Amino acid sequence: MTELPGKAESCWIADAPATHYPVLNGTLHAETVVVGAGIVGLTVALRLCELGRSVIVVDGLRVGRQVTGRSTAKITTQHALIYRHLLDERGMKTAKSYADANSFGASLIRLWVANYGIDCDLESRDAFAYADRPERRGAIEAEAEAARMVGLEAKVLNHAPLPFDTAAALCFPNQVQFNPARYLIGLATAISARGGKIFERSRAVEIEEAGRWRVVTDEGAVEADNIVIATNMTVK
């Protein structure tokens, strides 16, 4: 077998500048401690910083180089055929909430990229799902109808823009793609500029609850009124 050249790593991470946040030493205090410096943790931290709150973020490795940095890099409200399923199984309220939450998240990313000058190759793109057999066209049409019912723009096309034949395609216009690792580095910079503190290579090894939360790392601890666990796998 011929081995192909290259490295088994994310292209987003490979293209992102290094970060050099310190290791947590000693005991610090904050209103909120966030465990995990991925897109969830840093989004929460920046929102709190914008509200003037005291925030400390701890991460076991480096900003943006784990799950988020290895993601598909797309920001869409279109996820397979989710809206028809939600309407049928959970009802209009849940389906609308799902659509609104995803729309708000995408708008917030666009806003922060502009406001904080984040260099992350943000580009508008259409998102597609497609059917490879004519008998599946009905599912595509039903999903488009469901998406429009919850306030989203959706189109049914005869063909997806792919180098092979498709029986039908669902198009959500004006979605977004970006470099997620670079985006998180931009969020971290904005958090630091607003007074938030970020500590890398500071894995939470113990989480205690008494009068306040206490997150213990190998070399330090954070005591806080509130805690946000923003890790891919729960640690508490």
N, C-alpha and C positions, 0 to 999 in steps of 0.2 A: 504494500500500500504506500502510495506517495504522500508524504506529509506536506501540507500547505504551509507557506510562510505566514508569519503574523503571530499575534498574541491573543490568548483567550481572555479578552477583557472588553469592557464597554467602550465604544467609541466616544461616548459622551464624557466619560471619566478621563480618557486619554487626552482629550482636547481641553480639559479644564485646568486652570492654574492651581497650584498647591495652596493649601491653607496652613496657617501656623498659629492656631489658637492654643493657649497654654493648657497644661495639665492642672486640674483642680488640686490645690494644696490648702490645708487648714479647713476651718469651718466658716461658711458664709451664710448670709441671711437674705431672703427675698420674699416678696409677696407670693410669687409663683415659681416653681421649679419645673422645667420641661425636660423629660428624659427622652432623648432621641433628636438628632439634628437632620432629619429627613424633611420632606415637604410638609408633612403634618406638623411636626414640632416647630419648625421655623416659621410657618404661617401663623400658628398660635402665638409664638413669641413676638413676632413683629406686630400683630394686631394689638397685643397687650402693651407693647412699647409705644405704639401710636396713641394709646389711651393714657399714657403717662404712668404705667404700672412698672413695678420692679420685677425683672425677670432674669433667671439664670437658666441656661441650657447646658446640659451635660450629654456627651456622646462617647460611646466606647471606642469609636474609631475616628474617622474624619468626616467633616461636613460634606454631604452630598455624594459620598462614594460607596454607598451601600445600595439599598433597594431602589431609592429614587434615581440614583445615578445609573442604574441598570434597567430602567423602565423603557416603555415604548416611545416616550418623548412626545406623545400626542395629548392635546387638551381638547376633549370633545364632549358634547352632550349625547353623542351617538355611541351606544354600547350594545353591539349585536342587535337583537330584536326585543329590547327590554321593556318598551312602553306598552306594547300590546299585552305582554305578560303581566306587568304591574296593574294595568287597568282591569284585566280579567281576574287576577288573583287577589289584589289588594285594594282596588277601587280608585276613584278619581283623586281623592285627597292625597294618597300616598304617591301616586304617579306624578301628580303636579308638584308635590314637594321635592321629589327626586329630580325632576326637570329643572325646577327653580334653583335648587342647591347647586347643580352642576353648571347652570348658566351663570350664577353668581360667582362661583369659583373661577370660571374661565375669564369673566370680566375683571375680577380682582387681580388675576395674574397679569392681564394686559395693562391694567392701571398701574400696578407696582413696577412693571418693567419700564413704563414711561416715566413715572414719577421719580423713581430711584436710579434711572439711567442704567439698568441692568443689561449687560452685553451677553445675551444668551441665544442669539440667532432666531428670535421669535418671528414666525411667518404665518400668515393666514393660508389655510388650505381647506379644501372640501374633504369631508369624511364619507366613506362609502361602506356599505354592506352589500353583498350580492348573492344572487341565487344561480347555481350552476345547472339547474334543471327547470324546464317550463312549469312543472307542477308546483314549484316553490314560489312562483311569482305572486300568488295570492298572499303568502306570508309577508312578502315585501310590501305589497299594497296596504295590507292591514296595519303594518308597523308605521307606515307613513301617515295613515289616517290617525292612528293613536298618538303619534308625535304632534301632529297638528292640534289635536284635541287638548293637549297640555301646554300649548302655546309655542311650540317650536316650529321652525321652518324645515320642511322635508319634501323632497321630490322623488318621484319614481322615474327611472330611466330605463330604456331598453337594454343598454349596455353599460357596463362599468369601464372606466378608462384603464383597461388591463390588456396585456398582450395575448389574451386568449378569449374565447367566446363566453359570454354569460347570458343567462336567460332574462335577467332583470337586475336592476341595481337601485339601492336606496341611497340618496345623497342628502347629507346635512351640510349646507353651504357655510362658508366663513367660519370654520373651526380653526384650530391653531396647532402648530408644532414648535418645539424649541429644544435647546440643550438643557436638560433638567439639572445637570451638575453645575453648569455655569449659573443657572437661575438661583440655585440654593446658595452658591457663594455670594451672589448679589444680595439675597435676603440676609445672610449672616452679616455682611458689611453694613446693611441698613439697621440691623438690630444693634450692632456695636455703636453705630453713630448716634443712636437714640438712647444709649445708656444701658442696654442689655449686655449681659456677660455670657460668653460662650466658652466652654471648656471641652477640648478634644482629648482623646485617649484617656477618658475619665469614665470608665464603665461603672454603672450603678450595680453594686454587688449586694446591697441590702437596702430595703425600703421600710422604714419604721413609721408607725402612726401613734402619736401620743397627744400632747396638747397641740403640736404642729407636726407637719410631715418632716421627715428626715431622710434624705437620700445619701447613702454612704458609698463612697468610691474607695479605691485602694489607698489613696493618699489624702482624702479629704471628705467633706460632707457639706450638704446644703440643707438648711432648715427653712421651711416655707409654710405659709398658710394654705397654699393650694398646690396641687401636683397634677401634671398632665403626663400620662404615659403615652408616648408617641413612637413606640418601637414596633417593628414589623411583627415580632412575636411578643406576646405579653410577658412582662417581667414581674408583675404584681397581681 
